[in-house]
Amino acid sequence: MALLQLDFIDVAAKEGKIIPYESAMIRKMLKHTITLNYSDVTDIAPDMKLTLHNAGHILGSSVVHFHVGDGLYNIAFTGDFKYEKTRLFDIAVNNFPRVESIIMESTYGGSKDIQPSRREAEIQLRNIVKETVLRGGTVLIPAFAVGRSQEVMLVLEEAVRKGIIGKIPIYLDGMIWEATAIHTTYPEYLNNDLRNLIFHKGLNPFLSDCFEQVDSVKKREDLLNNPVPGVVLSTSGMLNGGPIMEYLKAYGSNEKNSLVFVGYQAEGTMGRRLQKGWSEIPIYSHGKTETINVNLQVHTVDGFSGHSDRKQLMDYIKKMKPRPEHILTEHGDAKNCVDLASSLYRKYRIETRAPLNLETIRLI
């Protein structure tokens, strides 16, 4: 949490934006933060207990279970969750002692929001990297520092180790190196396979020598001016700032290179514009805006999302124990929330609602 906040004000300062708070405020915030382990039951009020469970979204993400009164009512709040085992995390928990109501995300709740399997996504990514390197190009992968970057690192490390894409350099820029160090520090939050690889087989994929940290301005400038066939994994994930913009400016005009999106690109972001086929984009650099031509190949690899797709959202409720009496859908476009709510009702005959902003709902 502190790492993300500190990185935010650092990037904002470099881009000449207004900084809403200072680093001293972040340190003060940490003094008032209480950390909890999964499955620990904690009293947060005289008549309410809280328990956190793995949500499979990012490191430490939680499905929150509230036990109200003397067992009078139990509510599960999913937040963002992934109901599929990934290279990093186990599948999100949906087994509780008791639960009467659940409030769940609907990011990909639309009827057509079906993503490829993780295996299909990994094969597609490996093929893009292999083809780009063979023609002498560099693969740019804009990614969120926490979660998506580590998933991609594990896929690429295995591909290099097994000789699928050959021994190529994979450069990590932005906050990715620091975020990865936190994953290594807390292996108990990673899935069983990865923990076994680290603890029992003595193989930590994150420490592979195929990864190189871009840890200085000089090293970044050398890489920008002297590109080599390989991969650059850098923040930010939606091309709305960060080091990735410098790489895009330097590599964007070369058709041998590739740009690969592995995460959601929100409407209005530079990433979404490139997905739509823009051939010229404005880039803010050194106090002025420049327009660059985009000739590199642009790819979108779905399947790496930390959110559950439509099928996984439906399966989460189908296999949930016990089945809830009420479902509230939120955290999604209005149409997705309504679509998911109506589908859950039709299939499982559970009372569902897609609440409006500021709407009050009485559960009991």
One Martini backbone bead per residue (centre of mass of N, CA, C, O) as a GRO file, in nm:
protein
  364
    1MET     BB    1   0.060   0.061  -0.024
    2ALA     BB    2   0.299   0.257   0.016
    3LEU     BB    3   0.431   0.208  -0.258
    4LEU     BB    4   0.201   0.323  -0.431
    5GLN     BB    5   0.189   0.606  -0.305
    6LEU     BB    6   0.486   0.689  -0.358
    7ASP     BB    7   0.477   0.650  -0.665
    8PHE     BB    8   0.257   0.854  -0.728
    9ILE     BB    9   0.411   1.115  -0.629
   10ASP     BB   10   0.657   1.075  -0.809
   11VAL     BB   11   0.517   1.085  -1.087
   12ALA     BB   12   0.369   1.354  -1.049
   13ALA     BB   13   0.624   1.527  -1.016
   14LYS     BB   14   0.759   1.455  -1.296
   15GLU     BB   15   0.478   1.564  -1.451
   16GLY     BB   16   0.373   1.835  -1.300
   17LYS     BB   17   0.176   1.762  -1.080
   18ILE     BB   18  -0.045   1.763  -0.836
   19ILE     BB   19   0.011   1.700  -0.493
   20PRO     BB   20  -0.213   1.578  -0.246
   21TYR     BB   21   0.042   1.449  -0.090
   22GLU     BB   22   0.274   1.338   0.146
   23SER     BB   23   0.502   1.118   0.274
   24ALA     BB   24   0.433   1.180   0.574
   25MET     BB   25   0.135   1.085   0.549
   26ILE     BB   26   0.198   0.789   0.491
   27ARG     BB   27   0.348   0.727   0.754
   28LYS     BB   28   0.107   0.797   0.935
   29MET     BB   29  -0.089   0.586   0.823
   30LEU     BB   30   0.076   0.329   0.908
   31LYS     BB   31   0.031   0.372   1.221
   32HIS     BB   32  -0.300   0.302   1.157
   33THR     BB   33  -0.225   0.007   1.071
   34ILE     BB   34  -0.387  -0.318   1.048
   35THR     BB   35  -0.291  -0.642   1.025
   36LEU     BB   36  -0.419  -0.942   0.859
   37ASN     BB   37  -0.498  -1.268   0.849
   38TYR     BB   38  -0.607  -1.529   0.724
   39SER     BB   39  -0.887  -1.646   0.923
   40ASP     BB   40  -0.896  -1.420   1.116
   41VAL     BB   41  -1.077  -1.328   1.397
   42THR     BB   42  -1.229  -0.995   1.427
   43ASP     BB   43  -1.304  -0.735   1.631
   44ILE     BB   44  -1.486  -0.421   1.523
   45ALA     BB   45  -1.729  -0.467   1.721
   46PRO     BB   46  -1.944  -0.566   1.962
   47ASP     BB   47  -2.136  -0.705   1.698
   48MET     BB   48  -1.860  -0.757   1.512
   49LYS     BB   49  -1.706  -0.972   1.270
   50LEU     BB   50  -1.388  -1.036   1.100
   51THR     BB   51  -1.297  -1.207   0.784
   52LEU     BB   52  -1.029  -1.314   0.585
   53HIS     BB   53  -1.004  -1.406   0.232
   54ASN     BB   54  -0.911  -1.529  -0.047
   55ALA     BB   55  -0.935  -1.363  -0.387
   56GLY     BB   56  -0.708  -1.386  -0.629
   57HIS     BB   57  -0.607  -1.099  -0.739
   58ILE     BB   58  -0.397  -1.000  -0.522
   59LEU     BB   59  -0.186  -0.935  -0.290
   60GLY     BB   60  -0.409  -0.968  -0.014
   61SER     BB   61  -0.666  -1.015  -0.121
   62SER     BB   62  -1.024  -0.992  -0.011
   63VAL     BB   63  -1.272  -1.173   0.137
   64VAL     BB   64  -1.534  -1.043   0.330
   65HIS     BB   65  -1.646  -1.146   0.658
   66PHE     BB   66  -1.956  -1.085   0.828
   67HIS     BB   67  -2.041  -1.104   1.181
   68VAL     BB   68  -2.362  -1.045   1.305
   69GLY     BB   69  -2.386  -1.074   1.599
   70ASP     BB   70  -2.526  -1.384   1.716
   71GLY     BB   71  -2.556  -1.494   1.411
   72LEU     BB   72  -2.781  -1.328   1.264
   73TYR     BB   73  -2.564  -1.215   1.041
   74ASN     BB   74  -2.414  -1.275   0.703
   75ILE     BB   75  -2.145  -1.117   0.514
   76ALA     BB   76  -2.019  -1.099   0.181
   77PHE     BB   77  -1.723  -0.933   0.040
   78THR     BB   78  -1.535  -0.947  -0.247
   79GLY     BB   79  -1.457  -0.765  -0.441
   80ASP     BB   80  -1.191  -0.845  -0.600
   81PHE     BB   81  -1.197  -1.153  -0.803
   82LYS     BB   82  -1.060  -1.499  -0.860
   83TYR     BB   83  -1.214  -1.796  -1.013
   84GLU     BB   84  -0.895  -1.894  -1.048
   85LYS     BB   85  -0.615  -2.048  -1.098
   86THR     BB   86  -0.294  -1.923  -1.074
   87ARG     BB   87   0.044  -1.867  -1.064
   88LEU     BB   88   0.000  -1.712  -0.780
   89PHE     BB   89  -0.304  -1.809  -0.703
   90ASP     BB   90  -0.560  -1.912  -0.550
   91ILE     BB   91  -0.870  -1.965  -0.535
   92ALA     BB   92  -1.139  -1.824  -0.441
   93VAL     BB   93  -1.328  -1.796  -0.167
   94ASN     BB   94  -1.668  -1.990  -0.109
   95ASN     BB   95  -1.637  -2.092   0.202
   96PHE     BB   96  -1.869  -2.079   0.474
   97PRO     BB   97  -2.032  -2.108   0.763
   98ARG     BB   98  -2.197  -1.833   0.697
   99VAL     BB   99  -2.453  -1.692   0.455
  100GLU     BB  100  -2.696  -1.452   0.345
  101SER     BB  101  -2.503  -1.234   0.202
  102ILE     BB  102  -2.382  -1.093  -0.117
  103ILE     BB  103  -2.116  -0.884  -0.240
  104MET     BB  104  -2.044  -0.841  -0.592
  105GLU     BB  105  -1.871  -0.832  -0.861
  106SER     BB  106  -1.910  -0.691  -1.234
  107THR     BB  107  -1.694  -0.631  -1.448
  108TYR     BB  108  -1.759  -0.932  -1.606
  109GLY     BB  109  -2.103  -0.957  -1.621
  110GLY     BB  110  -2.146  -0.992  -1.902
  111SER     BB  111  -2.254  -1.219  -2.141
  112LYS     BB  112  -1.967  -1.156  -2.323
  113ASP     BB  113  -1.752  -1.192  -2.069
  114ILE     BB  114  -1.531  -1.398  -2.215
  115GLN     BB  115  -1.239  -1.559  -2.140
  116PRO     BB  116  -0.967  -1.694  -2.181
  117SER     BB  117  -0.763  -1.906  -2.088
  118ARG     BB  118  -0.465  -1.907  -1.936
  119ARG     BB  119  -0.327  -2.095  -2.137
  120GLU     BB  120  -0.396  -1.938  -2.395
  121ALA     BB  121  -0.258  -1.673  -2.310
  122GLU     BB  122   0.030  -1.787  -2.279
  123ILE     BB  123   0.068  -1.884  -2.569
  124GLN     BB  124   0.025  -1.612  -2.707
  125LEU     BB  125   0.258  -1.462  -2.569
  126ARG     BB  126   0.491  -1.646  -2.656
  127ASN     BB  127   0.449  -1.610  -2.963
  128ILE     BB  128   0.497  -1.306  -2.978
  129VAL     BB  129   0.782  -1.307  -2.864
  130LYS     BB  130   0.913  -1.502  -3.063
  131GLU     BB  131   0.847  -1.343  -3.328
  132THR     BB  132   0.979  -1.072  -3.252
  133VAL     BB  133   1.270  -1.173  -3.197
  134LEU     BB  134   1.320  -1.307  -3.479
  135ARG     BB  135   1.289  -1.000  -3.617
  136GLY     BB  136   1.446  -0.800  -3.402
  137GLY     BB  137   1.257  -0.729  -3.167
  138THR     BB  138   1.054  -0.557  -2.922
  139VAL     BB  139   0.872  -0.611  -2.620
  140LEU     BB  140   0.596  -0.432  -2.499
  141ILE     BB  141   0.475  -0.432  -2.146
  142PRO     BB  142   0.211  -0.305  -2.004
  143ALA     BB  143   0.191  -0.294  -1.637
  144PHE     BB  144   0.100  -0.372  -1.341
  145ALA     BB  145   0.297  -0.397  -1.066
  146VAL     BB  146   0.055  -0.559  -0.934
  147GLY     BB  147   0.030  -0.899  -1.056
  148ARG     BB  148   0.066  -0.893  -1.371
  149SER     BB  149   0.374  -0.889  -1.374
  150GLN     BB  150   0.417  -1.162  -1.223
  151GLU     BB  151   0.268  -1.340  -1.420
  152VAL     BB  152   0.448  -1.276  -1.665
  153MET     BB  153   0.716  -1.360  -1.540
  154LEU     BB  154   0.646  -1.663  -1.505
  155VAL     BB  155   0.599  -1.726  -1.802
  156LEU     BB  156   0.878  -1.629  -1.915
  157GLU     BB  157   1.066  -1.794  -1.736
  158GLU     BB  158   0.970  -2.072  -1.831
  159ALA     BB  159   1.028  -2.027  -2.134
  160VAL     BB  160   1.333  -1.991  -2.094
  161ARG     BB  161   1.403  -2.249  -1.925
  162LYS     BB  162   1.264  -2.442  -2.168
  163GLY     BB  163   1.326  -2.304  -2.462
  164ILE     BB  164   1.079  -2.159  -2.612
  165ILE     BB  165   1.231  -1.845  -2.644
  166GLY     BB  166   1.484  -1.834  -2.531
  167LYS     BB  167   1.761  -1.634  -2.437
  168ILE     BB  168   1.630  -1.346  -2.293
  169PRO     BB  169   1.582  -1.029  -2.209
  170ILE     BB  170   1.416  -0.893  -1.905
  171TYR     BB  171   1.288  -0.583  -1.846
  172LEU     BB  172   1.253  -0.387  -1.540
  173ASP     BB  173   1.026  -0.121  -1.484
  174GLY     BB  174   0.973   0.069  -1.228
  175MET     BB  175   0.786  -0.094  -0.960
  176ILE     BB  176   0.825  -0.404  -1.009
  177TRP     BB  177   1.066  -0.492  -0.836
  178GLU     BB  178   0.944  -0.415  -0.559
  179ALA     BB  179   0.682  -0.580  -0.583
  180THR     BB  180   0.825  -0.856  -0.612
  181ALA     BB  181   0.966  -0.855  -0.336
  182ILE     BB  182   0.701  -0.882  -0.175
  183HIS     BB  183   0.621  -1.160  -0.281
  184THR     BB  184   0.880  -1.302  -0.167
  185THR     BB  185   0.824  -1.222   0.139
  186TYR     BB  186   0.505  -1.355   0.093
  187PRO     BB  187   0.455  -1.682   0.023
  188GLU     BB  188   0.186  -1.752   0.188
  189TYR     BB  189   0.006  -1.602  -0.054
  190LEU     BB  190   0.071  -1.818  -0.238
  191ASN     BB  191   0.060  -2.082  -0.410
  192ASN     BB  192   0.146  -2.408  -0.375
  193ASP     BB  193   0.333  -2.441  -0.622
  194LEU     BB  194   0.516  -2.193  -0.566
  195ARG     BB  195   0.602  -2.267  -0.280
  196ASN     BB  196   0.733  -2.539  -0.357
  197LEU     BB  197   0.945  -2.418  -0.549
  198ILE     BB  198   1.085  -2.240  -0.329
  199PHE     BB  199   1.117  -2.438  -0.071
  200HIS     BB  200   1.175  -2.745  -0.205
  201LYS     BB  201   1.342  -2.664  -0.493
  202GLY     BB  202   1.501  -2.385  -0.495
  203LEU     BB  203   1.296  -2.209  -0.698
  204ASN     BB  204   1.304  -1.866  -0.788
  205PRO     BB  205   1.171  -1.705  -1.052
  206PHE     BB  206   1.227  -1.398  -0.963
  207LEU     BB  207   1.563  -1.469  -0.963
  208SER     BB  208   1.621  -1.474  -1.243
  209ASP     BB  209   1.869  -1.396  -1.495
  210CYS     BB  210   1.654  -1.279  -1.711
  211PHE     BB  211   1.637  -1.046  -1.514
  212GLU     BB  212   1.637  -0.679  -1.547
  213GLN     BB  213   1.710  -0.391  -1.386
  214VAL     BB  214   1.597  -0.057  -1.417
  215ASP     BB  215   1.802   0.150  -1.191
  216SER     BB  216   1.860   0.386  -1.409
  217VAL     BB  217   1.892   0.637  -1.627
  218LYS     BB  218   2.126   0.521  -1.793
  219LYS     BB  219   2.001   0.242  -1.854
  220ARG     BB  220   1.755   0.350  -1.999
  221GLU     BB  221   1.903   0.509  -2.222
  222ASP     BB  222   2.050   0.266  -2.341
  223LEU     BB  223   1.786   0.113  -2.415
  224LEU     BB  224   1.663   0.337  -2.597
  225ASN     BB  225   1.926   0.363  -2.795
  226ASN     BB  226   1.985   0.021  -2.758
  227PRO     BB  227   1.811  -0.203  -2.877
  228VAL     BB  228   1.697  -0.535  -2.791
  229PRO     BB  229   1.611  -0.845  -2.812
  230GLY     BB  230   1.303  -0.856  -2.620
  231VAL     BB  231   1.183  -0.742  -2.294
  232VAL     BB  232   0.950  -0.486  -2.171
  233LEU     BB  233   0.854  -0.430  -1.833
  234SER     BB  234   0.606  -0.172  -1.762
  235THR     BB  235   0.503   0.117  -1.641
  236SER     BB  236   0.188   0.162  -1.719
  237GLY     BB  237  -0.094  -0.033  -1.797
  238MET     BB  238  -0.250   0.236  -1.962
  239LEU     BB  239  -0.059   0.466  -2.063
  240ASN     BB  240  -0.070   0.711  -1.811
  241GLY     BB  241   0.238   0.668  -1.764
  242GLY     BB  242   0.558   0.636  -1.714
  243PRO     BB  243   0.819   0.460  -1.864
  244ILE     BB  244   0.661   0.342  -2.112
  245MET     BB  245   0.654   0.611  -2.275
  246GLU     BB  246   0.955   0.610  -2.358
  247TYR     BB  247   0.946   0.343  -2.515
  248LEU     BB  248   0.727   0.424  -2.715
  249LYS     BB  249   0.884   0.659  -2.838
  250ALA     BB  250   1.138   0.481  -2.929
  251TYR     BB  251   0.967   0.208  -3.057
  252GLY     BB  252   0.696   0.286  -3.222
  253SER     BB  253   0.819   0.311  -3.534
  254ASN     BB  254   0.888   0.002  -3.521
  255GLU     BB  255   0.765  -0.284  -3.687
  256LYS     BB  256   0.927  -0.507  -3.517
  257ASN     BB  257   0.765  -0.432  -3.288
  258SER     BB  258   0.579  -0.480  -2.973
  259LEU     BB  259   0.248  -0.445  -2.826
  260VAL     BB  260   0.126  -0.568  -2.501
  261PHE     BB  261  -0.184  -0.638  -2.368
  262VAL     BB  262  -0.279  -0.770  -2.020
  263GLY     BB  263  -0.492  -0.542  -1.962
  264TYR     BB  264  -0.710  -0.319  -1.884
  265GLN     BB  265  -0.861  -0.055  -2.096
  266ALA     BB  266  -0.968   0.238  -2.044
  267GLU     BB  267  -1.156   0.481  -2.122
  268GLY     BB  268  -0.930   0.741  -2.246
  269THR     BB  269  -0.682   0.592  -2.282
  270MET     BB  270  -0.400   0.517  -2.452
  271GLY     BB  271  -0.452   0.216  -2.473
  272ARG     BB  272  -0.733   0.232  -2.609
  273ARG     BB  273  -0.643   0.386  -2.861
  274LEU     BB  274  -0.453   0.163  -2.968
  275GLN     BB  275  -0.671  -0.057  -2.986
  276LYS     BB  276  -0.832   0.125  -3.209
  277GLY     BB  277  -0.578   0.228  -3.416
  278TRP     BB  278  -0.388   0.439  -3.358
  279SER     BB  279  -0.110   0.612  -3.537
  280GLU     BB  280  -0.135   0.870  -3.348
  281ILE     BB  281   0.034   1.014  -3.056
  282PRO     BB  282   0.042   1.183  -2.759
  283ILE     BB  283   0.344   1.297  -2.580
  284TYR     BB  284   0.465   1.370  -2.267
  285SER     BB  285   0.783   1.561  -2.272
  286HIS     BB  286   0.972   1.778  -2.119
  287GLY     BB  287   0.715   1.996  -2.114
  288LYS     BB  288   0.601   1.851  -2.381
  289THR     BB  289   0.416   1.782  -2.678
  290GLU     BB  290   0.422   1.484  -2.873
  291THR     BB  291   0.412   1.330  -3.193
  292ILE     BB  292   0.367   0.984  -3.273
  293ASN     BB  293   0.437   0.708  -3.455
  294VAL     BB  294   0.256   0.394  -3.505
  295ASN     BB  295   0.411   0.072  -3.616
  296LEU     BB  296   0.372  -0.125  -3.426
  297GLN     BB  297   0.253  -0.410  -3.289
  298VAL     BB  298  -0.081  -0.471  -3.170
  299HIS     BB  299  -0.173  -0.643  -2.867
  300THR     BB  300  -0.427  -0.861  -2.713
  301VAL     BB  301  -0.423  -1.040  -2.395
  302ASP     BB  302  -0.644  -1.235  -2.281
  303GLY     BB  303  -0.653  -1.384  -1.931
  304PHE     BB  304  -0.484  -1.194  -1.705
  305SER     BB  305  -0.696  -1.124  -1.528
  306GLY     BB  306  -0.803  -1.050  -1.184
  307HIS     BB  307  -1.081  -1.107  -1.295
  308SER     BB  308  -1.381  -1.234  -1.326
  309ASP     BB  309  -1.569  -1.380  -1.537
  310ARG     BB  310  -1.876  -1.473  -1.613
  311LYS     BB  311  -1.840  -1.776  -1.552
  312GLN     BB  312  -1.697  -1.738  -1.273
  313LEU     BB  313  -1.926  -1.586  -1.134
  314MET     BB  314  -2.135  -1.812  -1.159
  315ASP     BB  315  -1.963  -2.039  -1.021
  316TYR     BB  316  -1.930  -1.911  -0.744
  317ILE     BB  317  -2.233  -1.950  -0.670
  318LYS     BB  318  -2.276  -2.249  -0.740
  319LYS     BB  319  -2.022  -2.338  -0.523
  320MET     BB  320  -2.141  -2.215  -0.282
  321LYS     BB  321  -2.079  -2.229   0.085
  322PRO     BB  322  -2.345  -2.137   0.135
  323ARG     BB  323  -2.621  -2.032   0.005
  324PRO     BB  324  -2.751  -1.743  -0.057
  325GLU     BB  325  -3.032  -1.520  -0.024
  326HIS     BB  326  -2.851  -1.273  -0.123
  327ILE     BB  327  -2.771  -1.051  -0.410
  328LEU     BB  328  -2.517  -0.806  -0.480
  329THR     BB  329  -2.435  -0.597  -0.752
  330GLU     BB  330  -2.106  -0.460  -0.833
  331HIS     BB  331  -1.846  -0.326  -0.977
  332GLY     BB  332  -1.978  -0.196  -1.257
  333ASP     BB  333  -2.147  -0.165  -1.503
  334ALA     BB  334  -2.475  -0.129  -1.504
  335LYS     BB  335  -2.535  -0.356  -1.714
  336ASN     BB  336  -2.366  -0.577  -1.571
  337CYS     BB  337  -2.514  -0.583  -1.302
  338VAL     BB  338  -2.793  -0.655  -1.420
  339ASP     BB  339  -2.718  -0.904  -1.583
  340LEU     BB  340  -2.607  -1.074  -1.349
  341ALA     BB  341  -2.852  -1.065  -1.162
  342SER     BB  342  -3.060  -1.195  -1.358
  343SER     BB  343  -2.900  -1.460  -1.409
  344LEU     BB  344  -2.888  -1.560  -1.116
  345TYR     BB  345  -3.191  -1.579  -1.078
  346ARG     BB  346  -3.268  -1.770  -1.312
  347LYS     BB  347  -3.069  -2.009  -1.223
  348TYR     BB  348  -3.097  -1.997  -0.873
  349ARG     BB  349  -3.328  -1.843  -0.723
  350ILE     BB  350  -3.200  -1.570  -0.621
  351GLU     BB  351  -3.203  -1.286  -0.465
  352THR     BB  352  -3.156  -0.988  -0.664
  353ARG     BB  353  -2.934  -0.690  -0.697
  354ALA     BB  354  -2.873  -0.355  -0.853
  355PRO     BB  355  -2.759  -0.101  -0.712
  356LEU     BB  356  -2.773   0.223  -0.661
  357ASN     BB  357  -2.661   0.509  -0.602
  358LEU     BB  358  -2.757   0.569  -0.265
  359GLU     BB  359  -2.892   0.315  -0.205
  360THR     BB  360  -3.118   0.156   0.018
  361ILE     BB  361  -3.089  -0.166   0.191
  362ARG     BB  362  -3.291  -0.420   0.325
  363LEU     BB  363  -3.219  -0.744   0.459
  364ILE     BB  364  -3.411  -0.765   0.754
   0.00000   0.00000   0.00000
